[in-house]
Each structure stands twice: as structure tokens, then as C-alpha cells.
Amino acid sequence: MAGQSRSSNTLVVPQATAALDQMKFEVAQELGIQIPQDGYYGYMTSRDTGSIGGHITRRLVQIAEQQLAGSSANRFSR
């Protein structure tokens, strides 16, 4: 089942898949973690996959906070 995801999570915006995959590769590279070329993560340690997921979550929260701060600044400047 190489290259196929078994995740039961569904994206609210399915078009975000490519952006999330890109972010996963960027974070892994920053952390010095090699992502398997065949897409099978079974040989990776839980620590490595957890580190990647944790950093992605932090980055997504930062992006959301920036967007919220920008939208609230725009709301109050009118």
C-alpha cells in the first residue's frame, strides 16, 4: 500500500493536500529528517513523525494567528 494514506482524517479543504505535503517536506528538511521516497512511514520512528507533526501544527497556528491579527486590525481601522 505504498504511497497511500491510511489516515481517517479528512481535510475540510481537500485542495490543501498539496500545501500540507509541501509543508511536511519543508519541516522534515529543517529538522534533518529524511522522508521515505516510497511514502511508507512505517520504518520511521514515532519521535520523528511526531516532531514533524508538532512543528506543522505550530506553523499552522502561527499562520492562523497572523491572519486573525490582520483581519482584526483591518476591522478596527475603519
N, C-alpha and C positions, 0 to 999 in steps of 0.2 A: 504494500500500500504506500509505496514511496511517493512523496510529493503531495499526498492528500492529507487534509486536516481531519482529525477526528473530533475536533472541538465541538461542543454542543452550544457554544456561544454564537449568537447571531448578531451581526452588525446592524445597527439602526440605519446606517447609511452604507449600503453594500459597496458603493463606489469608493469607499475609504480603504478598501482592502489593499490596493497598491501603495497608498501612502503609509499605511501601518507596516506593511512589509518593508518598505524603504527605511522607515524609522527603526525597525528591528535590526536591519543590517548595519545602519549607522551606529546605533548604540552598541551592538556587538563589537564592531570595529574599534570604537572608542575604548571599550573595556578590554580589548585584546582577546576576545573570544571568537573562535572560528565556528561559523555556521555551516552545518553539513550541506554539501552541494546537492545531495540527493533528496533533501527535505525531510529526512528521517532524524528526529531529535532524540530517539531512544538511547543513543550512546552518550548523550551529553549529561553532565552532572546536574542534579537539581539546583545546586548552588549557582551554576552558570545560567541556566534558563530563568531561575528566579531573579538573578541580578539584572538580566536583560528586561524582564517584565517589570521589575520595580523601577528601573530607570525610564522605561517607556511611560509608565504611569505618572512619574514625577514630571516628565516633559509635557505630557498631555494636560496635567493640572496647571502647569505654568502657562501653557498656551491659552487655556480657558480663562485663567485669572487675568491675563493680559487683555483678552477680548472683552471680558466683563468690565475691567477698569476703563478700557477705551470707550465702551458703549455708555457707561455711566457718566464719564467725563463729557461725552457728547450730549447726553440728556440734560445735564445741568448747565451747559454753556449756552443754551438757547435763550 
